[in-house]
Amino acid sequence: MDSPTGLYLLPSLFNHSCDGNAAWTCIGEVMVIRATEHISAGTEITLPYAGGYSYVERHSTLKHFMLSGCDCWLCKECKEDLKDGKAAIQRRHELYTKLLKGPKYSLAELRTLEQQIAKTYSSSRGPVRPITSKVQHAIASKLIALDSPSTLREGIKEELKALKGFGYKLHASSSASDLPIAMDRLPSMTDFYMAACIMICLSHLFLRLDDDRNAAGWLKAAVWGESGAFLSRSRSHYLLVTNAAIGGGKELFMLIMGLRIEHAGLQEFALHVL
Ligand SMILES: [Zn+2]
């Protein structure tokens, strides 16, 4: 067997939803399952068995676990697109594969790819569009590499759009202790690591533009996002929330994301604000 495999008897009782109300993480042999939103008594708790940015990608994995497929809201949104023709959803998956496996694209080519992908969505589709987010993140990386104040600002805009497409609700932080993301729910359909990397990048960009308040907000948001926690809107508690999520808090965050923090030149800033 090529990859590690385990049978977890109690977790196997959870049903799947591509955007579940709980998320799972394995730390060695220990599986940690945390709620990603407030769950009322009597509500079924669901987990995403497998991730995947496109409907085609998710369902090609899920068919190994589920006979009937998934009909969560995210899949229903995708099926809405199917009404316009199965070709659109297949085309979107092909464009996504092209992004993953293709050559290194120029900024102009990535913009074209973004437009081509946008055409595969129905106009009624909601804001959650993980494939578009991947392209927007790639566009942001190109803009940031151009390294001028105006391209850094444009890069920030693209990264913020990418987070929205991953299901994060953003808001302008009104004070130094406020987080720039809504904490009532953590999207579980996308990879926390990816979102945390974007938030660290945003912190780095704002710091370069001498905007310490937003830089601190995004770094704190990354600590929150990485942990997979939500639980408290109390602004003084986000590090405690992280501890509650996977027991590691700021220390585990620094261990997991340390290289990213170092790469972004944020070590001293992180020590100061976290
Ligand atoms: Zn689904």
Residues whose N, C-alpha, C, O or C-beta is under 5 A from the ligand:
A	BS01	ZN	S17 C18 C70 D71 C72 L74 C75
